[in-house]
Amino acid sequence: MSVARLDFGIFLAPFHPVHENPTLSLQRDFELVEWLDHLGYDEAWIGEHHSAGYEIIASPEVFIAAAAERTKHIKLGTGVCSVPYHHPLMLADRLMQLDHQTRGRVMFGVGPGALPSDAFMMGIDVQRQRGMLDEALAALVPLLRGERVSMETDWFRLRDAQLQLRSYTKPHIEIAVASQVSPAGARAAGKYGLSLLSIGATTTGGFNALAQNWAICEGKAAEYAQVPDRNRWRLVGPMHIAETREQARQDMRFGLAPWLDYFRRVAALPLAPEGPIDDAVEAMNNTGFAVIGSVDDAIAQLERLQTQSGGFGCFLLMAHEWADQAATRKSYELIARYVMPHFQGALQGTAQSRDWAAAHRETFMGAAIQAIMTQISQHAEEQEQKVRKAR
């Protein structure tokens, strides 16, 4: 299935240095979503984490409720709810309430949980989390579609359960499953007819698995008589854009170092070698994990992802604070002004109209000049007639 238009949004974990005031960090998150709404971005996905001090939003639903009051158009998704931490009925009920509060602007992203430290504190076996996600989806999908559900597992029970509210979004709230390198997310998306959210799309493993994961999704969908839609496939990757590549690199001196430190020490995902910031930037650009550069670099990265994946529907910029707030906002603005139109067909009409006017310039200018000369002649004739009458 072809992709008609590439949407844009952000994936807001969020990432905030532990040495900063967390209250102000959350305020910046709200301000960022407002800015994106102003710029015309399509979506913002909000994460759920409970430990490690860097990703400090514990409830995406609470954040979304506040963000919805501050915005007008942008859709807001849980990116993602860690399903094994919640009873399915309670989770579905909260999302259904948000669907009404936002007048249909909420999306439901689900995953098994990203931080092992979260699961450890709740006594959840990390090895079981993906299986628990699949069990919960068997309840969440019909609940959010207005159906009545009875089922029992070793960690939750539903007895003739049905949500009080019916979906404001028609036919129902969009549900997206997180996927990285593992096929679990793609299998679940295909099995239940859900959207796919490829969080690590630009990491080496995630990039190499893109086409394979979509093939897995399609295969599972065929097995369960579902119809996968590439327009609802979202890819996540980090970018920082400035007027020049040199400026983009300079901006990294503000906050890239603590971000890399978090992934080395906590997430155990070395994304760049130890050493100077300039070396880290070079490595992240060269591996294709990130774009720290110009508008042209951003366009090239998206074209690379389109080729590798075979086509997807939305690119989500991984939100970060590598640069200060002003430079970060400028990066999102440059993407909105120059990158988004390139992939949304917004420039075709204006360019064609300009070229058509330029091609016929002589004809149009000749007619315009003739019209002016005619007016001059008419005015002169009128003045001459007045003079003759006065005599």
Secondary structure by P-SEA (a helix, b strand, c coil): ccccbbbbbbbccbbbbccccaaaaaaaaaaaaaaaaaacccbbbbbbbccccccccccaaaaaaaaaaacccbbbbccccccccccaaaaaaaaaaaaaaacccbbbbbcccccaaaaaaacccccaaaaaaaaaaacaaaaaabbbbbbccccccccccccccccccccccbbbbbbcccaaaaaaaaaabbbbbbcccccaaaaaaaaaaaaaaaaaaaaabbbbbcccbbbbbbbbbcccaaaaaaaccccaaaaaaaaaccccccccccccaaaaaaaaaaacccccccaaaaaaaaaaaaaaaccccbbbccccccccaaaaaaaaaaaaacccccccccaaaaaaaaaaaaaaaaaaaaaaaaaaaaaaaaaaaaaaaaaaaac
